[in-house]
């Protein structure tokens, strides 16, 4: 006599969730356990975890030939998050639980050998995919229940032990185990106060450049000696950015759920994230990767926020060049043998560098001990194509004794102007796919500004001299629109274009 049990699970490919039907067939044959449907190594090991968890829960293991199919079979399945669904389907096939009730329920969770249900990554996008597919009832580990409830319309049941879930489905369990706490979750530490712009002494031009970058979503390069305030300015950029809207908050939260850095107790991620990888980071850690289907890297975790590369000339050239795709398209596409994953990565890139290896080549550079060749090689590590995508390039001077008494405006005041400028650009761009000036293509800008007589004379001259590329000219126009938005003007003036050109070419390259 054979039996068939069915339930549901979700397979994540990047942030996209695909509903998976989990079928368990029990036949009167030589006892065994076969798992089919393109599982990876971690998923193939679920056979032993499920067997131990079932017996540890006080349930009888059926002495039959068990075949579990994960459909669609052509879709790669990775990870241990299918354990709970496999166990429930097997118990339903053996008629140890009501075989009808689990059919329309999605189960997510890893099983321990003692029957405990452990948390898994990517619960938020997985539950969102289940609800979108018409399966609002989901069972998740108790520690992931708060995260799952962030999805509107989800009916969430959090369980700590397989026996608890089996009893819920009608199994005869002699005694439910004591509720034991799961292993401590590795969570990101709660972010501290980012600091205020009033902490930055002097550097009025750099603060103004930071405000322009924040208002238009522009990328920023700061070149200056050690101690000039580059890192301090970069760390305060998220403090002057507005809160994320609902759609962006859900998207950012889903990325951090897949990455395993989400603290669901804090709810949706409402503030722009800030990522600052060390210069020894590998390409996989920055743009994403890993065995099997790739995980999101720092660039995706910085989506709708800031990616800060301090001492950027010390980063590997492969790391820097891999950022060109997300800077241009706002997403990262990672191809691996196990599949292709897409992660959004529309971030603000902030680069900081010393003017030379010793960091003293400021002003006349009399204290610098580097040779001219060493200076050129040092900054030449930043390729022209990468710098051509950086809108604002600013040089920071050494802070003097006079500058120490100069304190700028607080972050709250600057944030108010940034929010007003972003609201102006969003209103102008209503009906288009863009909301920030930094996202607008050059062709659209040229059509809007090309008719104004004499407005782009300085840009045309820079193009003729070769100090500006055509892509750089488009970025000057973006900056000019942002300057106009900050000033409350309906369109850029020639003064705005001239200042944008200065912000664009002030760095060590044009």
C-alpha positions in Angstrom: 0.0 0.0 0.0 1.4 3.4 -1.0 0.6 7.0 0.1 1.3 10.4 -1.3 1.8 13.6 0.8 2.0 17.1 -0.7 3.0 20.5 0.6 4.8 23.7 -0.6 8.1 25.4 -0.2 9.9 28.3 -1.9 13.2 28.3 -3.8 15.0 31.6 -4.0 17.1 32.6 -7.0 18.6 36.0 -6.1 15.6 37.9 -4.7 13.1 36.0 -6.9 11.1 33.4 -5.2 9.7 30.3 -7.0 7.0 28.2 -5.5 8.0 24.5 -5.2 5.6 21.6 -4.8 7.1 19.0 -2.4 5.7 15.5 -3.0 6.5 12.5 -0.8 5.6 9.0 -2.2 5.7 6.0 0.2 5.6 2.6 -1.4 5.7 -0.9 0.1 9.2 -1.9 -1.1 12.7 -2.1 0.1 13.1 0.7 2.7 15.0 3.8 1.5 14.9 7.5 1.1 15.4 9.2 -2.3 15.4 12.9 -3.0 15.0 14.1 -6.6 14.4 17.5 -8.2 17.9 19.0 -8.7 18.9 19.4 -5.0 22.3 20.7 -4.1 24.6 19.0 -1.5 23.1 20.8 1.5 19.6 19.9 0.4 20.6 16.2 -0.3 21.7 15.9 3.3 18.2 16.7 4.4 17.4 13.0 4.2 19.4 12.3 7.3 18.2 15.4 9.1 14.6 14.6 8.5 14.9 11.0 9.6 16.6 12.0 12.9 14.2 14.9 13.5 11.1 12.6 13.0 12.3 9.9 15.4 13.4 12.6 17.9 9.9 14.0 17.9 8.4 10.7 19.0 6.9 9.8 15.6 7.3 6.4 14.0 9.5 6.4 10.9 7.7 4.5 8.1 9.5 1.3 7.0 8.8 2.0 3.3 10.5 3.2 0.2 10.2 7.0 0.4 10.7 9.2 -2.7 10.5 12.9 -2.4 10.2 15.1 -5.5 10.8 18.8 -5.6 8.8 20.3 -8.6 9.6 21.9 -10.9 12.5 19.5 -11.2 14.5 21.7 -13.6 14.8 24.6 -11.1 17.9 24.4 -8.9 17.2 24.1 -5.2 19.8 25.1 -2.6 20.1 25.2 1.1 18.5 23.5 4.1 15.3 25.6 4.1 13.3 22.7 2.5 13.8 20.4 5.5 10.5 21.3 7.2 8.5 20.9 4.0 10.0 17.5 3.2 9.3 16.2 6.7 5.6 17.4 6.6 5.1 15.9 3.1 6.6 12.6 4.3 4.4 12.6 7.5 1.3 13.3 5.3 2.2 10.5 3.0 2.5 8.1 5.9 -0.9 9.4 7.2 0.8 10.3 10.5 -0.8 13.7 10.1 -3.9 14.9 8.2 -2.7 14.8 4.5 -5.1 17.5 3.3 -4.3 20.4 5.7 -0.6 20.9 4.6 -1.3 20.9 0.9 -2.0 24.7 0.7 0.6 25.7 3.2 4.1 26.8 2.5 6.8 25.5 4.9 10.2 27.1 5.4 12.8 25.9 7.9 15.8 23.8 8.7 15.6 20.8 11.0 18.0 19.8 13.7 18.6 16.2 14.6 16.7 16.8 17.8 13.6 18.0 15.9 14.1 21.7 16.5 13.3 24.1 13.7 16.2 26.4 12.9 16.0 29.8 11.2 16.9 30.2 7.5 17.9 33.1 5.3 15.6 34.8 2.9 12.3 34.4 4.8 11.0 37.8 3.7 11.3 37.4 -0.1 10.2 33.7 0.2 7.0 34.6 2.1 6.4 37.5 -0.3 6.7 35.1 -3.2 4.3 32.6 -1.6 1.7 35.3 -0.9 2.0 36.6 -4.5 1.5 33.0 -5.8 -1.8 32.7 -3.8 -0.5 30.8 -0.8 -0.8 33.2 2.2 -0.5 30.5 4.9 3.1 29.9 5.8 5.0 28.0 8.5 8.4 29.4 9.5 10.8 29.0 12.4 9.7 30.9 15.5 12.7 33.1 15.3 11.8 34.2 11.7 8.1 34.8 12.5 8.5 38.6 13.0 10.3 38.8 9.7 7.6 36.8 7.9 4.9 39.0 9.3 6.4 42.0 7.6 4.8 40.7 4.4 1.3 42.1 4.0 -1.4 39.4 3.8 0.7 36.6 5.2 -0.8 34.3 7.7 2.2 33.2 9.7 2.7 30.3 12.1 6.0 30.1 13.9 7.1 26.8 15.3 10.1 25.7 17.4 9.9 21.9 17.1 8.7 19.5 14.5 6.6 17.7 17.1 4.7 21.0 17.7 3.9 21.3 14.0 2.9 17.6 13.7 0.5 18.0 16.6 -0.9 21.0 14.9 -1.7 18.8 11.9 -3.3 16.1 14.0 -0.5 13.8 14.9 -0.6 11.8 18.1 2.4 13.1 20.0 2.8 11.7 23.6 4.5 14.8 25.0 5.6 18.0 23.4 9.2 18.8 24.1 10.1 21.8 26.3 10.4 25.0 24.2 14.1 25.4 23.9 15.7 28.6 22.5 17.4 28.2 19.1 21.1 28.8 18.7 21.9 32.5 19.0 21.4 34.2 15.7 24.3 36.1 14.2 22.8 39.5 13.7 24.3 42.8 12.6 24.9 45.1 15.6 22.5 47.9 15.9 23.8 50.9 14.0 25.1 53.6 16.2 24.7 57.3 15.7 26.3 58.2 12.4 27.4 61.6 13.8 26.6 65.1 12.6 28.1 67.3 10.0 28.9 69.8 12.7 31.6 67.4 13.8 33.5 68.2 10.5 35.8 71.1 11.0 36.4 73.4 8.0 36.1 71.8 4.6 33.2 74.0 3.5 33.6 73.1 -0.2 33.6 69.4 0.6 30.5 69.8 2.7 28.8 71.6 -0.1 29.9 68.8 -2.5 28.4 66.2 -0.1 25.1 68.1 -0.1 25.0 68.2 -3.9 25.8 64.4 -4.1 23.0 63.7 -1.6 20.4 65.9 -3.3 20.9 64.3 -6.7 22.1 60.7 -5.9 25.5 61.5 -7.4 28.7 59.5 -6.9 31.5 61.2 -5.1 35.3 61.1 -5.1 37.3 62.9 -2.3 41.0 63.3 -2.6 42.9 64.8 0.4 45.6 64.2 3.0 45.2 61.9 6.0 43.1 63.6 8.7 41.3 66.0 6.3 37.9 64.5 7.1 37.2 62.2 4.1 36.0 59.3 6.2 34.1 61.5 8.6 32.2 63.2 5.7 31.4 59.9 4.0 30.0 58.4 7.2 27.7 61.4 7.6 26.2 61.1 4.1 23.4 58.6 5.2 22.4 61.1 7.9 21.4 63.7 5.3 19.6 61.3 3.0 15.8 61.0 3.4 14.0 57.8 4.7 13.3 55.1 2.2 9.8 54.9 0.7 7.7 51.8 1.2 8.8 50.0 -2.0 12.5 50.7 -1.4 12.3 49.7 2.2 10.8 46.3 1.3 13.4 45.8 -1.4 16.3 46.7 0.9 14.9 44.5 3.7 14.6 41.6 1.4 18.3 41.9 0.4 19.4 41.9 4.0 17.1 38.9 4.7 18.9 36.9 2.0 22.3 38.1 3.2 21.5 37.1 6.7 22.1 40.5 8.2 18.5 41.5 9.0 17.2 42.2 12.5 13.5 41.6 12.0 12.8 43.0 15.4 13.5 46.5 14.0 10.9 46.0 11.2 11.5 47.2 7.7 14.8 48.9 6.9 13.7 52.5 6.7 17.1 54.3 6.7 19.6 54.2 3.8 22.2 51.5 4.5 25.9 52.2 4.7 28.5 49.6 3.6 32.3 50.2 3.9 34.2 47.1 3.0 37.9 46.9 3.8 40.4 47.4 0.9 41.4 43.7 1.2 37.8 42.6 0.1 37.5 40.2 -2.8 35.3 40.8 -5.8 32.9 38.1 -4.5 32.5 39.9 -1.2 31.8 43.2 -2.9 29.5 42.3 -5.8 28.3 38.9 -4.5 29.2 35.3 -5.0 29.9 32.1 -3.1 29.3 28.4 -3.8 26.0 27.4 -5.4 23.7 30.2 -6.2 25.5 33.5 -5.3 24.8 35.6 -2.3 24.5 39.4 -2.3 27.7 41.3 -1.7 28.4 44.7 -0.1 27.2 46.5 -3.3 23.8 45.0 -3.1 23.6 45.4 0.7 24.2 49.1 0.0 21.2 49.3 -2.3 19.4 52.7 -1.9 22.2 53.7 0.4 25.9 54.4 0.4 28.9 52.2 -0.6 32.1 53.8 0.8 35.5 52.6 -0.4 38.1 54.2 1.8 41.7 54.3 0.6 40.3 53.2 -2.8 43.7 53.0 -4.6 44.5 50.0 -2.4 41.5 48.0 -3.6 42.2 45.4 -6.2 41.6 46.5 -9.8 39.2 43.5 -10.3 37.1 44.8 -7.4 36.9 48.3 -8.8 36.1 47.3 -12.4 33.3 45.0 -11.3 31.5 48.1 -10.0 31.1 49.6 -13.4 28.1 47.4 -14.3 26.0 48.3 -11.2 27.0 52.0 -11.5 25.6 52.0 -15.0 22.5 49.7 -14.7 21.7 49.7 -11.0 21.8 45.9 -10.6 24.3 43.1 -10.4 23.9 39.9 -12.5 26.0 37.1 -11.3 26.5 34.0 -13.4 27.5 30.7 -11.8 27.3 27.1 -12.8 24.4 26.6 -10.4 22.4 29.4 -11.9 22.1 33.2 -12.4 21.1 35.6 -9.7 20.1 39.2 -10.0 20.4 41.6 -7.2 19.5 45.3 -7.2 22.5 47.6 -6.5 21.5 51.2 -7.0 23.8 52.8 -4.5 25.8 56.0 -4.1 29.4 55.3 -4.5 31.8 57.4 -2.3 35.5 57.0 -2.9 38.3 58.4 -0.7 41.9 58.6 -1.6 45.2 60.2 -0.5 46.9 62.4 -3.1 49.9 60.1 -3.1 51.3 57.1 -1.2 52.7 59.2 1.7 49.6 61.4 1.7 51.6 64.7 1.9 51.3 65.9 -1.8 49.0 68.8 -0.9 49.6 72.4 -1.8 53.1 72.7 -3.1 53.9 69.2 -1.9 57.2 70.2 -0.2 56.8 67.5 2.5 56.0 64.7 0.0 58.6 62.0 -0.2 57.1 60.3 -3.2 58.6 60.4 -6.7 56.5 61.8 -9.6 56.2 58.3 -11.0 54.9 56.9 -7.7 52.3 59.6 -7.5 51.1 58.9 -11.0 51.0 55.2 -10.4 49.1 55.6 -7.2 46.2 57.5 -8.6 46.4 55.6 -11.9 45.0 52.6 -10.1 41.6 54.3 -10.5 40.8 53.7 -14.2 39.4 56.3 -16.4 36.2 54.4 -17.2 35.5 54.1 -13.4 36.2 57.8 -12.7 34.1 58.8 -15.7 31.1 57.5 -13.8 31.8 59.5 -10.7 29.9 62.8 -10.9 31.5 64.9 -8.2 35.3 65.0 -7.7 36.6 67.2 -4.9 40.0 67.9 -3.4 40.2 68.4 0.4 43.0 70.7 1.7 44.8 70.1 5.0 42.8 71.5 7.9 44.5 74.6 9.4 44.3 76.2 12.8 41.7 78.7 11.4 39.5 75.9 10.1 39.3 74.3 13.5 37.0 77.1 14.7 34.8 76.8 11.6 31.7 74.5 12.1 29.2 74.0 9.4 25.4 73.5 9.6 24.0 70.5 11.4 22.9 67.5 9.4 19.2 68.2 10.1 19.4 71.5 8.3 21.2 70.1 5.3 18.8 67.1 5.2 15.9 69.5 4.9 17.4 71.1 1.8 18.3 67.7 0.4 14.7 66.5 0.9 13.3 69.6 -0.8 15.7 69.2 -3.8 14.8 65.6 -4.2 11.1 66.4 -4.1 11.6 69.0 -6.8 13.4 66.5 -9.0 10.8 63.8 -8.4 8.1 66.2 -9.4 9.9 67.2 -12.6 10.6 63.5 -13.4 7.0 62.4 -12.7 5.9 60.0 -15.4 9.4 58.8 -16.1 11.3 55.7 -14.8 13.6 58.0 -12.7 13.3 60.0 -9.5 16.8 61.3 -9.0 19.0 63.5 -11.3 21.8 61.0 -11.0 19.7 58.3 -12.7 18.6 60.4 -15.7 20.2 59.5 -19.1 22.1 62.2 -20.9 19.8 62.1 -24.0 16.8 63.2 -22.0 18.8 66.0 -20.4 20.2 67.3 -23.7 16.7 67.5 -25.1 15.6 69.7 -22.1 18.7 72.0 -22.1 19.8 72.0 -25.8 17.4 74.9 -26.8 18.8 77.4 -24.2 21.2 79.7 -26.0 24.8 79.8 -24.6 24.0 77.5 -21.7 26.4 74.8 -22.6 29.2 76.9 -24.1 31.6 75.9 -21.3 30.7 72.2 -21.6 31.4 72.3 -25.3 34.8 73.9 -24.8 35.7 71.2 -22.2 34.7 68.6 -24.8 36.9 70.2 -27.5 39.9 70.4 -25.1 39.5 66.7 -24.2 39.2 67.5 -20.5 35.7 66.0 -20.5 34.2 63.0 -22.2 30.7 62.8 -23.6 29.6 60.7 -20.6 31.3 63.3 -18.3 29.3 66.1 -20.1 26.1 64.3 -19.4 27.0 64.1 -15.8 27.7 67.8 -15.7 24.2 68.4 -16.9 22.9 66.1 -14.1 24.9 68.1 -11.6 23.5 71.4 -13.0 19.9 70.2 -12.5 20.7 69.2 -8.9 22.3 72.7 -8.2 19.1 74.3 -9.7 16.9 72.1 -7.5 18.9 73.1 -4.4 18.5 76.7 -5.3 14.8 76.4 -6.0 15.1 77.2 -9.7 13.0 75.6 -12.4 15.9 75.1 -14.8 19.7 75.3 -14.6 21.4 78.6 -15.3 24.8 79.1 -16.9 26.2 79.6 -13.4 24.9 76.2 -12.4 26.5 74.6 -15.4 29.8 76.3 -14.6 29.8 75.2 -11.0 28.8 71.7 -12.0 31.7 71.7 -14.4 34.0 72.7 -11.5 32.6 70.0 -9.3 33.1 67.5 -12.1 36.7 68.3 -13.0 38.1 69.5 -9.7 39.6 66.1 -8.9 42.8 64.7 -10.3 41.1 63.7 -13.5 38.4 65.3 -15.7 
